[in-house]
């Protein structure tokens, strides 16, 4: 191995001395003591977060987990996978405190994904995917601190389920839509009934108010009319005239229908005697 070398930007190398960790070298022109010092190699990482097997990459990494069968809270079997984004913050811990870091990242991500899916029903899982991503990332943070890495985010990629489950979900969705439609129709009919009842009540009030106003105006007119009669005749004569007028109005009302039989009195003299002496 070379004695003088260049560490790429955003990379480090871990130097061993007699098989024990010695130091971390950052980007730039570096050297090591031949025969005494050597690189810590990471070939088992299979090219993830490293170059040439010994340059440790500090930039953000993406690990795609393989699909795994999970069971939801309502006992639906699904296949789910996720993309886990992480970066190394402490190269020494990342290399020496965990065996094969990239594999451990994928395993812990899958376990957290499976555990959280088991707490949700399928419809919740489909509607709350973003909040589930945040929850899984927060759970991974504690393990990440022990391994010298930071989990930046988790994104669930795919959630697959059987055709039978899809058909059952479609039937449930159709039933729910029908239910909402029936509820909306019932609410509309109830509101229309309330509107009609309010309109009828308001109309009744208006008619009653108009009738009361008409009676009041008529009473005021009769009072004025009676007052004028009293001024020109006497009180008894004025009362007799008013009674006669009401009698005539009544006769006019009951004789409007040609089919009704009307019996008239033989003598109207007493009725129209306004001299004050009529009985």
The 8 nearest C-alpha neighbors of each residue, nearest first, counted from 0:
[[1, 2, 37, 33, 38, 3, 4, 34],
 [2, 0, 3, 4, 30, 31, 33, 37],
 [1, 3, 30, 31, 33, 4, 0, 32],
 [4, 2, 30, 1, 29, 31, 5, 28],
 [3, 5, 29, 28, 30, 1, 2, 6],
 [6, 4, 28, 27, 29, 7, 26, 3],
 [5, 7, 26, 27, 28, 10, 11, 25],
 [8, 6, 26, 10, 5, 9, 27, 11],
 [7, 9, 26, 10, 6, 27, 25, 11],
 [10, 8, 57, 56, 7, 58, 26, 11],
 [11, 9, 56, 55, 8, 7, 57, 26],
 [12, 10, 25, 55, 24, 54, 26, 6],
 [13, 11, 54, 24, 23, 55, 53, 14],
 [12, 14, 23, 39, 38, 22, 24, 15],
 [13, 15, 38, 22, 21, 37, 39, 20],
 [16, 14, 20, 21, 19, 37, 36, 18],
 [17, 15, 36, 19, 18, 21, 35, 20],
 [16, 18, 19, 35, 15, 36, 37, 20],
 [17, 19, 16, 15, 20, 37, 36, 39],
 [20, 18, 15, 16, 17, 21, 14, 36],
 [21, 19, 15, 14, 22, 16, 18, 13],
 [20, 22, 15, 14, 16, 19, 23, 13],
 [21, 23, 14, 13, 20, 24, 15, 12],
 [24, 22, 13, 12, 14, 25, 11, 21],
 [23, 25, 12, 11, 13, 22, 26, 29],
 [26, 24, 11, 10, 6, 27, 23, 12],
 [27, 25, 6, 8, 7, 10, 11, 9],
 [26, 28, 6, 5, 29, 25, 7, 8],
 [27, 29, 5, 4, 6, 26, 30, 3],
 [30, 28, 4, 3, 5, 27, 6, 31],
 [31, 29, 3, 2, 4, 32, 28, 1],
 [32, 30, 2, 36, 33, 3, 29, 37],
 [31, 33, 36, 35, 34, 2, 30, 37],
 [32, 34, 35, 36, 31, 2, 37, 0],
 [33, 35, 36, 32, 37, 17, 16, 31],
 [36, 34, 33, 16, 32, 17, 37, 15],
 [37, 35, 16, 32, 15, 34, 33, 31],
 [36, 38, 15, 14, 16, 39, 35, 31],
 [39, 37, 14, 40, 13, 15, 53, 12],
 [38, 40, 13, 14, 53, 15, 37, 41],
 [39, 41, 53, 52, 38, 42, 54, 13],
 [42, 40, 52, 43, 44, 53, 39, 49],
 [41, 43, 52, 44, 45, 40, 46, 53],
 [42, 44, 45, 41, 99, 46, 52, 40],
 [45, 43, 42, 47, 46, 41, 99, 101],
 [46, 44, 43, 42, 47, 41, 52, 49],
 [45, 47, 49, 44, 50, 48, 52, 42],
 [46, 48, 49, 44, 45, 101, 60, 50],
 [49, 47, 56, 55, 46, 60, 50, 57],
 [50, 48, 55, 56, 54, 47, 46, 52],
 [49, 51, 54, 52, 53, 46, 55, 48],
 [52, 50, 53, 54, 49, 46, 42, 40],
 [51, 53, 41, 42, 50, 40, 49, 54],
 [52, 54, 40, 51, 41, 39, 55, 12],
 [55, 53, 50, 12, 49, 11, 10, 52],
 [56, 54, 49, 11, 10, 12, 48, 53],
 [55, 57, 10, 48, 49, 58, 54, 9],
 [58, 56, 87, 9, 10, 86, 55, 59],
 [57, 59, 56, 86, 60, 9, 87, 48],
 [60, 58, 86, 85, 84, 57, 61, 87],
 [61, 59, 85, 84, 86, 58, 48, 62],
 [62, 60, 84, 83, 63, 82, 85, 59],
 [61, 63, 83, 82, 64, 84, 105, 60],
 [64, 62, 82, 81, 83, 61, 65, 105],
 [63, 65, 105, 81, 80, 62, 82, 66],
 [64, 66, 80, 67, 63, 81, 79, 109],
 [67, 65, 80, 79, 78, 64, 68, 81],
 [68, 66, 78, 79, 69, 65, 80, 109],
 [67, 69, 78, 77, 79, 76, 66, 70],
 [70, 68, 77, 113, 76, 78, 67, 71],
 [69, 71, 76, 117, 75, 74, 77, 72],
 [72, 70, 117, 74, 75, 73, 120, 116],
 [71, 73, 120, 119, 117, 118, 74, 70],
 [72, 74, 120, 71, 75, 121, 119, 70],
 [75, 73, 71, 72, 70, 76, 120, 117],
 [76, 74, 71, 70, 73, 77, 121, 72],
 [77, 75, 70, 69, 74, 71, 68, 160],
 [78, 76, 160, 69, 159, 68, 75, 79],
 [77, 79, 68, 159, 67, 158, 66, 69],
 [80, 78, 158, 66, 157, 67, 77, 159],
 [81, 79, 66, 64, 156, 157, 65, 155],
 [80, 82, 155, 156, 154, 64, 63, 83],
 [81, 83, 63, 154, 62, 153, 64, 155],
 [84, 82, 153, 62, 61, 152, 63, 81],
 [85, 83, 61, 152, 151, 60, 150, 153],
 [86, 84, 150, 60, 151, 59, 149, 83],
 [85, 87, 59, 149, 148, 60, 58, 57],
 [86, 88, 148, 57, 89, 147, 90, 149],
 [87, 89, 148, 147, 90, 86, 149, 57],
 [88, 90, 147, 91, 92, 87, 93, 148],
 [91, 89, 93, 92, 94, 87, 88, 147],
 [90, 92, 94, 93, 89, 95, 147, 13],
 [93, 91, 96, 147, 95, 146, 94, 90],
 [92, 94, 90, 147, 146, 91, 95, 96],
 [93, 95, 91, 92, 90, 96, 97, 100],
 [94, 96, 92, 97, 91, 93, 98, 90],
 [97, 95, 92, 93, 94, 146, 98, 91],
 [98, 96, 95, 100, 146, 93, 99, 94],
 [97, 99, 100, 96, 95, 103, 94, 102],
 [100, 98, 102, 101, 44, 97, 103, 43],
 [99, 101, 103, 102, 98, 97, 104, 93],
 [102, 100, 104, 103, 99, 44, 105, 47],
 [103, 101, 105, 104, 100, 99, 106, 44],
 [102, 104, 106, 100, 105, 101, 107, 99],
 [105, 103, 101, 107, 102, 106, 108, 100],
 [104, 106, 108, 102, 103, 64, 107, 109],
 [107, 105, 103, 109, 108, 104, 110, 102],
 [108, 106, 110, 104, 109, 105, 103, 111],
 [107, 109, 105, 111, 106, 110, 104, 112],
 [110, 108, 112, 106, 107, 111, 113, 105],
 [109, 111, 107, 113, 112, 108, 114, 106],
 [112, 110, 114, 108, 109, 113, 135, 107],
 [113, 111, 109, 110, 115, 114, 108, 116],
 [112, 114, 110, 116, 111, 115, 69, 109],
 [115, 113, 111, 117, 112, 116, 110, 118],
 [114, 116, 117, 118, 112, 113, 111, 119],
 [117, 115, 113, 118, 119, 114, 71, 112],
 [116, 118, 71, 72, 115, 114, 70, 119],
 [119, 117, 115, 116, 72, 71, 114, 120],
 [120, 118, 72, 116, 117, 71, 124, 123],
 [119, 121, 72, 123, 73, 71, 122, 124],
 [120, 122, 124, 123, 71, 125, 119, 73],
 [121, 123, 125, 124, 120, 126, 119, 127],
 [124, 122, 126, 120, 121, 125, 127, 119],
 [123, 125, 121, 127, 122, 126, 128, 119],
 [124, 126, 122, 123, 127, 128, 121, 158],
 [125, 127, 123, 124, 128, 122, 129, 121],
 [128, 126, 124, 130, 129, 123, 125, 131],
 [127, 129, 131, 130, 124, 125, 126, 132],
 [130, 128, 132, 131, 127, 133, 154, 126],
 [129, 131, 133, 132, 127, 128, 134, 135],
 [132, 130, 134, 128, 129, 133, 135, 127],
 [133, 131, 129, 153, 135, 130, 134, 154],
 [132, 134, 130, 136, 131, 135, 137, 129],
 [133, 135, 131, 137, 136, 132, 130, 138],
 [136, 134, 138, 132, 137, 133, 111, 131],
 [137, 135, 139, 133, 138, 134, 152, 153],
 [136, 138, 134, 140, 135, 139, 133, 141],
 [139, 137, 135, 136, 140, 134, 141, 111],
 [138, 140, 136, 137, 142, 141, 143, 135],
 [139, 141, 143, 137, 138, 142, 150, 144],
 [142, 140, 143, 144, 139, 138, 145, 137],
 [143, 141, 145, 144, 139, 140, 146, 138],
 [142, 144, 148, 140, 146, 141, 149, 145],
 [143, 145, 147, 141, 142, 146, 148, 140],
 [146, 144, 142, 143, 147, 141, 92, 148],
 [145, 147, 93, 143, 92, 144, 148, 96],
 [146, 148, 89, 92, 93, 144, 88, 145],
 [149, 147, 87, 143, 88, 86, 146, 144],
 [148, 150, 143, 86, 85, 151, 87, 140],
 [151, 149, 85, 152, 84, 140, 136, 143],
 [150, 152, 85, 84, 149, 136, 153, 86],
 [153, 151, 84, 136, 150, 83, 154, 133],
 [152, 154, 83, 132, 136, 82, 84, 155],
 [155, 153, 82, 81, 132, 156, 83, 152],
 [154, 156, 81, 80, 157, 82, 132, 153],
 [157, 155, 81, 80, 154, 82, 158, 79],
 [156, 158, 79, 80, 155, 159, 81, 78],
 [159, 157, 79, 78, 77, 160, 156, 80],
 [158, 160, 78, 77, 157, 79, 161, 76],
 [161, 159, 77, 164, 78, 76, 162, 158],
 [160, 162, 164, 163, 165, 159, 77, 76],
 [161, 163, 165, 164, 166, 160, 167, 159],
 [164, 162, 166, 161, 165, 167, 160, 168],
 [163, 165, 167, 161, 162, 166, 168, 160],
 [164, 166, 162, 168, 163, 167, 169, 161],
 [167, 165, 169, 163, 168, 164, 162, 170],
 [168, 166, 164, 170, 169, 165, 171, 163],
 [169, 167, 171, 165, 166, 170, 172, 164],
 [168, 170, 172, 166, 167, 171, 173, 165],
 [171, 169, 173, 167, 172, 168, 174, 166],
 [170, 172, 168, 174, 169, 173, 175, 167],
 [173, 171, 169, 175, 170, 174, 168, 176],
 [174, 172, 170, 176, 175, 171, 169, 177],
 [175, 173, 171, 177, 176, 172, 178, 170],
 [174, 176, 178, 172, 173, 177, 171, 179],
 [177, 175, 179, 173, 178, 174, 180, 172],
 [178, 176, 180, 174, 175, 179, 181, 173],
 [177, 179, 175, 181, 176, 180, 174, 182],
 [178, 180, 182, 176, 177, 181, 183, 175],
 [181, 179, 177, 183, 182, 178, 184, 176],
 [182, 180, 184, 178, 183, 179, 185, 177],
 [181, 183, 179, 185, 180, 184, 186, 178],
 [182, 184, 180, 186, 181, 185, 179, 187],
 [185, 183, 187, 181, 182, 186, 180, 188],
 [184, 186, 182, 188, 187, 183, 181, 189],
 [185, 187, 189, 183, 184, 188, 182, 190],
 [188, 186, 184, 190, 185, 189, 183, 191],
 [189, 187, 191, 185, 190, 186, 192, 184],
 [190, 188, 186, 192, 191, 187, 185, 193],
 [189, 191, 193, 187, 192, 188, 186, 194],
 [192, 190, 194, 188, 193, 189, 187, 195],
 [193, 191, 189, 195, 194, 190, 196, 188],
 [192, 194, 196, 190, 191, 195, 197, 189],
 [195, 193, 191, 197, 192, 196, 198, 190],
 [194, 196, 198, 192, 197, 193, 199, 191],
 [195, 197, 193, 199, 198, 194, 200, 192],
 [196, 198, 200, 194, 195, 199, 201, 193],
 [197, 199, 195, 201, 196, 200, 202, 194],
 [200, 198, 202, 196, 201, 197, 203, 195],
 [201, 199, 197, 203, 202, 198, 196, 204],
 [200, 202, 204, 198, 199, 203, 197, 205],
 [203, 201, 199, 205, 204, 200, 206, 198],
 [204, 202, 200, 206, 205, 201, 207, 199],
 [203, 205, 201, 207, 202, 206, 208, 200],
 [204, 206, 202, 208, 203, 207, 209, 201],
 [207, 205, 209, 203, 208, 204, 202, 210],
 [208, 206, 210, 204, 209, 205, 203, 211],
 [207, 209, 205, 211, 206, 210, 204, 212],
 [208, 210, 212, 206, 211, 207, 205, 213],
 [211, 209, 213, 207, 212, 208, 206, 214],
 [210, 212, 208, 214, 209, 213, 207, 215],
 [211, 213, 215, 209, 210, 214, 216, 208],
 [214, 212, 210, 216, 215, 211, 217, 209],
 [215, 213, 217, 211, 212, 216, 218, 210],
 [214, 216, 212, 218, 213, 217, 211, 219],
 [217, 215, 219, 213, 218, 214, 212, 220],
 [218, 216, 220, 214, 219, 215, 213, 221],
 [217, 219, 215, 221, 220, 216, 214, 222],
 [218, 220, 222, 216, 217, 221, 215, 223],
 [221, 219, 217, 223, 222, 218, 224, 216],
 [222, 220, 224, 218, 223, 219, 225, 217],
 [221, 223, 219, 225, 220, 224, 218, 226],
 [222, 224, 226, 220, 221, 225, 219, 227],
 [225, 223, 221, 227, 226, 222, 220, 228],
 [226, 224, 228, 222, 227, 223, 221, 237],
 [225, 227, 223, 229, 224, 228, 222, 230],
 [226, 228, 230, 224, 225, 229, 223, 231],
 [229, 227, 225, 237, 231, 230, 226, 232],
 [228, 230, 233, 226, 232, 234, 227, 231],
 [229, 231, 227, 228, 232, 226, 233, 234],
 [232, 230, 228, 229, 227, 233, 237, 226],
 [233, 231, 229, 228, 230, 236, 237, 234],
 [232, 234, 229, 236, 235, 237, 231, 230],
 [233, 235, 237, 229, 236, 238, 232, 228],
 [236, 234, 238, 237, 275, 233, 239, 273],
 [235, 237, 273, 275, 239, 233, 238, 234],
 [236, 238, 234, 228, 240, 239, 235, 229],
 [239, 237, 241, 235, 236, 240, 242, 234],
 [238, 240, 236, 242, 237, 241, 243, 273],
 [241, 239, 243, 237, 238, 242, 244, 236],
 [240, 242, 244, 238, 243, 239, 237, 245],
 [243, 241, 239, 245, 244, 240, 246, 238],
 [244, 242, 246, 240, 245, 241, 239, 270],
 [245, 243, 241, 247, 246, 242, 240, 248],
 [244, 246, 248, 242, 243, 247, 249, 241],
 [247, 245, 243, 249, 244, 248, 250, 242],
 [246, 248, 250, 244, 249, 245, 251, 243],
 [249, 247, 245, 251, 246, 250, 244, 252],
 [248, 250, 246, 252, 251, 247, 245, 253],
 [251, 249, 247, 253, 252, 248, 254, 246],
 [250, 252, 248, 249, 254, 253, 247, 255],
 [253, 251, 249, 250, 254, 255, 248, 256],
 [254, 252, 250, 251, 255, 249, 256, 261],
 [253, 255, 251, 252, 256, 250, 261, 257],
 [254, 256, 253, 252, 257, 251, 259, 250],
 [255, 257, 258, 254, 259, 253, 252, 260],
 [258, 256, 259, 255, 254, 260, 261, 253],
 [259, 257, 256, 260, 255, 254, 261, 253],
 [260, 258, 257, 256, 261, 254, 253, 255],
 [261, 259, 258, 262, 257, 254, 256, 253],
 [260, 262, 259, 263, 254, 253, 250, 257],
 [263, 261, 260, 264, 265, 250, 254, 259],
 [262, 264, 261, 265, 250, 266, 267, 260],
 [265, 263, 266, 262, 267, 261, 270, 268],
 [266, 264, 263, 267, 262, 268, 269, 270],
 [265, 267, 264, 268, 269, 270, 263, 271],
 [268, 266, 270, 269, 271, 264, 265, 272],
 [269, 267, 270, 271, 266, 272, 277, 265],
 [268, 270, 277, 272, 271, 267, 278, 266],
 [269, 271, 267, 268, 272, 243, 277, 239],
 [272, 270, 268, 269, 273, 267, 243, 240],
 [273, 271, 277, 269, 274, 270, 268, 275],
 [274, 272, 236, 275, 271, 239, 240, 277],
 [273, 275, 276, 272, 236, 277, 235, 232],
 [274, 276, 236, 273, 235, 277, 272, 239],
 [277, 275, 274, 278, 272, 273, 236, 235],
 [276, 278, 272, 269, 275, 274, 273, 270],
 [277, 269, 276, 270, 272, 275, 268, 239]]
